[in-house]
Amino acid sequence: MQNKALHMISFLLLIVAGLDFGLSVFGWDFLGYLSGWFGTLVYILIGFAALYELFTHKKACNTCCVPAPVESSDSHEGHDHQA
C-alpha cells in the first residue's frame, strides 16, 4: 500500500510539473511564483518523483507488464485463400 501512495504522489507531482511546463509557453508559470526554500523543495521533489517513476514504472505499470500477444504461425494453415 505504501508503494501505491508513493506512486500516486510522484505521478501527481509529474502531472503538475508537466502542466506548468506546458502552460509556460503561454506565459503562465505557476511554479515560478514559488520562491525561496519552498520553491526549491518543490523542484527537488519533482526531480525525485521523475527518478522514482523512471526506475519503478515498468514494474508498476499494467500496460508495460502485459506481454504482447503472439500470433501463431499455424493459425492460417489449412485455409485456402484464393483470389
N, C-alpha and C positions, 0 to 999 in steps of 0.2 A: 504494500500500500504506500509505503514511503517513496518508492521509486516512481509511482504514478503521480504523486504530488510534486515531486521534483521535476518530472517530465512536464507536467501542466504549467508549473511556474516558469520553466525555461521556455516553453512554447509561447506562453503569453508575453514574456519579455522580447522574444524574437518577433512576434507579431507587432508589438508596439514599436520596436526599432525599425522594422520594415515599413510600417505605415509612416513613421516620422521621416524616414529616408525618402520615401516616395513623395510625400507631401512637401518636402523641402524644395522640390522642383518648382512648386507654385509659391514659394516664399514662406511657407508655414513650417517653422522649425520648433516644435513643441519641446523637444528635449533640450534645445538650445537655451530655453528660458530657465532651466535648472542651473543654478550657479553654485559655486563653492564646493564643499565636500559632498553635498548630496548629489549634485550632477555627476561628479567623478565616480561616486559609488554606483549610480545607476548605469553609467557606461561600463564600469568594471563588471557589474552583474550581467549585463548584456553580453559582454565578451565571454564570461564563464558559461553563460547559457548556450552560446553558439558552440563552444568547445564541447560541452556536455552532449548536446544534440549531435554534433559531428561524430563523436566516439560511441554513442549509445543508440543512435537512430535505427540502424539496421536490425539490431537485436529486438527493439521495442516495437517496430512498425509492422503492422499486419500486412500491409501491401508489399513491403520489401521481403518479408519472410515467406510469402506464398510462392511455392515453386511454379515456374511457368509450365503450362500444360504441354505435354509431349505428344506430338501427333504420331500415331503408329503408322509404320510404312506398309503394313499389311491391311490397312483399312480399305484400300482400293482394290485389293485382289479379288478376282472372281467377278468383277463387274466389267462388262463390255461397254465401252464408251465409244459409240460410233457416231460420226457426224453426218 
